[in-house]
């Protein structure tokens, strides 16, 4: 029996070229995928690093400026001095002098004003409190307990003289 001769179209050198070319394309595709994956990974890492650095800088800024601002606001809302409290107007509560629609109780101790109670009226906001209640509050705060209106400015509070206080009473 005669062996079949190889066909002239299927020579060994021609049949390996397409296979080699196929492997070459697969290698290029794999390399491109690795490069794209590396670039994407680098991009994600860069974005993460950027976000982390922004957070660190913001937290550091808050940590450095926060206590200063907090201390300034605490100092601004610290209590009044005795002279400043005495300068605030006081009066004696009379039930017939107030209208029925007005608030007739102390917002600190939550009791109604009684005839003859000593009350202190805060300037500008005109909120009224028992003298004992508001003085205790004003030793540690310089704002109205109801509306938080500040009683002393950033610079200082102008305190009227003793003659002005006596004349006003």
SVG drawing of the C-alpha trace seen along z (x, -y; Angstrom):
<svg xmlns="http://www.w3.org/2000/svg" viewBox="-55 -110 63 112">
<polyline fill="none" stroke="black" stroke-width="0.4" points="0.0,0.0 1.2,-3.3 1.3,-6.0 -0.6,-9.1 1.5,-11.9 1.0,-15.1 -1.0,-17.6 1.0,-20.5 -1.3,-23.0 -0.6,-21.6 3.1,-21.9 4.4,-21.8 5.8,-25.3 2.4,-26.8 0.4,-25.0 2.5,-26.3 2.4,-30.0 -1.3,-30.5 -0.9,-28.7 2.1,-30.8 0.2,-34.0 -2.7,-33.0 -0.5,-32.6 1.1,-35.9 -2.3,-37.6 -3.3,-36.0 -0.1,-37.2 -0.7,-40.7 -4.3,-40.6 -3.1,-39.3 -0.4,-42.1 -3.0,-44.8 -5.4,-43.5 -2.6,-43.4 -1.6,-47.0 -5.2,-48.2 -5.7,-46.5 -2.5,-48.1 -3.5,-51.6 -7.0,-51.2 -5.4,-49.9 -3.1,-52.9 -6.0,-55.3 -8.0,-53.8 -5.0,-54.0 -4.3,-57.6 -8.0,-58.6 -7.9,-56.8 -4.6,-58.5 -6.1,-61.9 -9.2,-61.3 -7.1,-60.2 -4.9,-63.2 -7.8,-65.6 -9.4,-64.0 -6.1,-64.2 -5.6,-67.9 -9.3,-68.8 -9.0,-66.9 -5.7,-68.5 -7.1,-72.0 -10.1,-71.3 -7.9,-69.9 -5.8,-73.1 -8.5,-75.7 -11.4,-74.0 -10.1,-74.5 -9.3,-78.1 -12.7,-78.8 -14.4,-76.8 -12.4,-78.7 -13.2,-82.0 -17.0,-81.2 -16.7,-79.9 -14.9,-83.1 -17.6,-85.2 -20.4,-83.3 -18.7,-83.2 -20.6,-84.6 -21.2,-88.2 -19.4,-90.0 -21.3,-91.0 -21.1,-94.7 -22.6,-93.8 -25.5,-91.8 -26.3,-94.6 -26.6,-97.0 -29.4,-95.0 -32.8,-96.4 -35.0,-94.8 -38.6,-95.4 -41.3,-94.1 -43.9,-91.9 -47.5,-93.2 -50.1,-90.9 -52.3,-93.8 -49.6,-95.5 -49.0,-92.6 -51.4,-91.7 -53.0,-88.2 -51.3,-87.1 -47.8,-87.8 -45.7,-85.2 -46.0,-85.4 -43.6,-82.8 -39.9,-82.3 -38.5,-80.1 -35.6,-78.9 -37.5,-77.6 -40.8,-77.2 -42.9,-78.8 -45.4,-81.6 -44.5,-85.1 -46.3,-86.0 -47.3,-89.4 -44.2,-91.2 -41.6,-88.9 -38.3,-90.6 -37.8,-90.0 -35.0,-91.0 -35.7,-92.2 -33.0,-91.5 -32.2,-94.3 -33.1,-94.1 -35.0,-90.8 -37.1,-91.9 -37.4,-88.4 -38.2,-88.3 -36.9,-86.0 -36.7,-85.8 -33.6,-87.7 -32.2,-84.7 -32.7,-82.4 -31.3,-84.7 -28.3,-85.8 -27.3,-82.1 -27.6,-81.6 -25.6,-84.8 -22.7,-83.8 -21.8,-81.1 -23.5,-82.4 -23.7,-85.8 -26.8,-85.1 -30.5,-85.0 -31.6,-81.4 -34.7,-81.7 -33.5,-83.3 -29.6,-83.1 -29.2,-86.8 -25.8,-87.8 -25.7,-90.4 -22.1,-91.3 -20.3,-92.1 -17.0,-90.8 -15.1,-93.9 -16.7,-94.5 -20.0,-95.5 -20.5,-99.1 -21.6,-99.2 -23.5,-102.3 -22.1,-104.2 -23.6,-103.7 -25.3,-107.1 -27.1,-106.0 -28.2,-102.8 -29.6,-104.7 -31.3,-107.2 -32.9,-104.4 -34.4,-102.6"/>
</svg>
